[in-house]
Amino acid sequence: MIHVLNPGLQTTVQDQGRIGYYEIGMPPSGAMDKYSYTIANLLVGNDENAAALEITYMGPTLEFREDTVIAVTGGEIPPKINGEPIPMWETVSVASGDQLSFDFVKQGARVYLAVAGGVDVPVIMESRSTYTLCGIGGFEGRALQQGDELHIGNATRESIRIGTRVPDALVPQFAKSHEIRVIMGLCSYRLTEEGKQSFLSQEWTVTPEANRVGYRFKGERLGFVPREQPFGAGSNPSNVVDLGYPIGSIQVPDGVEPIALLNDAVTGGGYATIATVISADLNRMAQIKSNEKVRFVSVTLEEALQARNEVKDKIAQIKQVITENGR
């Protein structure tokens, strides 16, 4: 069992996500940085979909009430056991009574804490992920609070070797300026040519409105092509007839402050989707903080698929390292 002494800023239980319910308006939720989340689970011998803790900006203080094995991955929010630093991206043992805490965030925005056996919370709609806007999943449908007690699932630890570490070359690095790859569309035709060029050429600043629902960016206003208001759409040129929003879709209400919709966002609406963040870079989006800089780079579908395969290859390499260390 894990006892929450201090919950941190926002600590939630997440897994791969609530897949298969998008058509009824239920977003997937789940870990925002799936690469870091997946690696944390692999390091402690879990299934890749085991529930873990997603920790944002300021970490919690947790007391373990049993011996177990953990791994902390993601952005650099340095973890400590009983006040002593422990490595990230590595398998670490903890004893009953140990307290895990975190230092101030240095790079990135989120870390993932996996514990052998996974965090044992009820499965809601085939997922343990927390969707706080509706209050479902995770631990009572909310972020952790002081005094909460999390149960740990059953673990098979024979194949786990303490000290197993992800090679440095496979550990992502996070800066304060980011390039995020996008595929233009579905409705980028609504932008003027100057608007498209401005979207891709300028450096955007992440506003304080940056969370699991979406990130808002500040920069120069984008121009939309004038048109007569179609039936079923709003009067503003940035409106279209309602359509579905893919995860990572970018809309620009009234041409001001683009919004990238993320794991907990609404599933549809009437704003033009001018671009969509590729799946490989959603992991990077999760590690961007307020006031950092972002430049969007247009890529083809083939380039996006190649980037996704590169992420899969990295995970396969890490699986091989863990397997060899466990022998």
N, C-alpha and C positions, 0 to 999 in steps of 0.2 A: 504494500500500500504506500501511496505518496500523500503526505500531508502538506497542504498549502499554507505556508506561514505568511507569505506576501505574494499577491497574484501578479505583480508587475503591471505594465500599462495595459496590454491586452494579450492574454494567453488563452488559446482555445485548443480544443481537441480537433484534429483533422486527419483525414486519410486521403485516398486518391480522389474522392469526390462522389457525389450522389448522381451517378450516371444513369440516363435513360428516362428522366422526368422533365426534360427541358420543354417538351411540347405542352405540358400542362402548367407551365410558368414557374417551375422549380429549378433554380440555378444549381450548378453542381457543388458549389462551395469547395471544400477540399483544400489541400496544401497549395499555396500560391507558387512557391518555388518547389516544383515537384522533383527536380533533380536532387536538391539538398535533402528533401524529405525522404526520397527513395534510398539514398546512400545511407542515411542515418539508420533506417530499418535494416539494410543489408549488414551493416557493421555489428548489429546486435543479434543477428540470426533470425530476424523476423521475416514473415511474408511481406512482400512489397506493398501490400495494402493495409498493413497493421496501423492502428490509430497511434498517433504521436502528438506531441504538443508543438504548436506553432507560437512562437514568442516574438512580439513586435517591439522594437526600439529599446524597451527597458524590461529586463528579465525578472522573473519571479524568484522567490526564495522557497525552496521545496525541501522537506525532510523525508528521507526514505525510512520506512518502517520495516524494511526487509532487505536482505542482501540481494543485489541484482547487478545487471550490466547495462550500461547506457552508452549513447553516442550523441554528440552535439555537432551539428553541421549548419551550413548556411552563412549568413553574414557574420562579421566579426563583432560579437558581443561576448567578450571573454568570460568563460565559465570558471567557477571556483568550487572546490569541495572543502568545506570547513575553513574557508578563507584562503586556501592554497590553489593557485592556478592549475587547471588541467587542460590537456590538449583538446583541440577540436578535430573533427574528421578522423577520430580514432576510437577504438573500443576501450572503455574504461570500466573498472569494477567499482561498485559502491557498497558500503556496509550499512546494515541497519543502524539508524541514528545519524548517518551522514547528512549534512545539509549542502544542497546545491544552490549557489547564487551566481549572479552575473555582474560584471563590471559595466561601465558605460559603453554604449555603442561606438565603435571605431569606423567600421565600414559596413555597407549593406544596411538592411532594415529588419531582417527577420532571421531567427535561428530555429532549428528543429531539434527537439529532444525526443529521441527514441529510447524506449526501455524494453529489455528482452521480455517478450510475451505480449507487448503492446499495452496500450491503455484500454482497460476493459469498461466500455460504456455501451448502452443499448444500441442495437442496429435499427435505424429508422430509414425506411425506404432504401434498404440495401447499402447503407453507409453509416459510419460513426461520426461523420463530419458535422461541425457546428455551423448552423445558419442562424446567426443571432437576430436577423431582421424578423424572422418568423418564430424564433425561439424553439427550434427543433434541433435534434441531434446533439452530439457531443456530451458535455456534462450539463444536464438540465437546460440545454438549449442556449447557453450563455457563455461568456468569458469566465474564467476561474475567479473565485473570490476567496478572501482569507477564511481559513477554516475548512475549506473543501477537502475531501479525502477521495483520492483516485485509486481504484483497484487496478492491479496489474494482472494480465492474462497469464496463462501457463506457458512456460518457455522450455525449449529444448536447447540446453547450453553446451552439449557435448562438442559441437563443432565450432564454438565461439572461442577465439583466442584473444586474451587481453593484450592490448598493444597493437592489434591489427590496425594499420593506418592506410588511408587513401594516399596514393602518390601525389606529390606536390603538383605535378603537371595536370592532374585531373581535378584539382581544387580550384574553383572559380575565383577570380579576383574582382573586387568591386572598387570603382572609383567614384568621383563626384560628378563626372560627366559621362554620358552614356549614348551609345548608338543603338537604336532599337529598329529592327527590320520589320517592314510592313509590306503587305500586298494591297495595292490600291483597289478600292471598291468597297462595298457593292455599289454605292451611289456617288462615287467620285465625279461622275459626269455632271453633278449639280454644281461643282466648283468651276469657277473660271480657270483658264489656263494660268493666269497670274496667281490665283488662289492655290492651285496645285503646286506651283513652283515655290510659293511662299511657305506652304506647309512642309515641304521637304528641305528647304534651304535654311530656314531660320532655326536658331537654338531656343528651345522652349524651356521654361522654368516650371518645375513642379510646385504647385500651390499647396498650402496646408490641407486642402481637401483631397487627401490621398489615403485611401484605406482599401479594405477588401472589396468594396463595391466598385470603386473606380478611382482613377487618378485624373486630376484636372491640371491643365497646362496653361501658362500665361505667356502671351507673345503678341505679335501683330495680328490684327483682324484679317480673316480670310474672306474673299469675295465669292459670292454665289451667283450663278447665272439667273437673271430675271426670268420670271415665267408667270403665267396666269395660274391662279390657285386651282389645283385639280380637286375634283370631288373626293372627299374623304381625307384630305390633307389640311394641315394648318396653313395660315396665311403667310408665315415667314418663309423666305426663299430656302431656308435650311430644312424645312418640313417636307416630308414625303408621306405617301399613304403608308399606314402602319406595316412594319415588316419585322422579322426576327433579328435579334442582335447576337452574332457569334461572340463567344468569349474573346476578349481582346479587341473588339470592334471600337472604332474611334468615331465619335460624332462631334459636331461643332454647332451647338445651338446658336442661331443668329450670327454665326461666323466668329464668335468670341469664345476663347478658352476651350480648346478641344478636350474631350473627356474620353479616356480609355476605360471601357467597361470590363470589369474583372470577375472573379469567381462568385461574388455574391450579388451581382447586378441583376436588374430586371432583364427579362428575356426578349422583350420586343417593345416597339414604340414607333413614333412618327418622325424621328430625326434622321437625316441622311447619314448613312455609314460611309465615311469617305475612305477608310482604310481599316485593315485588320492586322494586329500584331501577330507575327508568326508564332507557332507553338513553342519553338525553341527559345524565343526571347521573352515569353511570358515568365519564365524562371527569372530572367534578369529584371523584368519589370517589378517583380516582388521585392527586389533588393534596392529599389530606388527610394530615397528619402525626400521629404519636403525640401524645397529650395535648391535641389540639384538640377543639373542641366541635361536635357534630352534632345537629340537630333534624330529625326525619323529618316530611314533609308528604304527606298522602294526596291523590292526584289521580286523575282518571278516565282511562280508556283514551284517550278523545278528547283530553284535555289532554296525555297522554304522546306521542301521535302528533303533535300540534301542536308540542311541544317538539323532537321529532326532526326535523320539517320545518324548524324555525328553525335548527337546526345545519346542515342541508343548504344552506339559503339563505346562511348565512354563508360556507360553503366555496365556494359558487358566486360570491359577491361577491369573495372573495379570488382565485379563478381569473381573474375579469375584470380585477382590478387587475394581476395578474402578466402576463396577456396584453397589456394596454395598455402596460405597462412594457417588454415585450420587443419591441415594434414599432420 
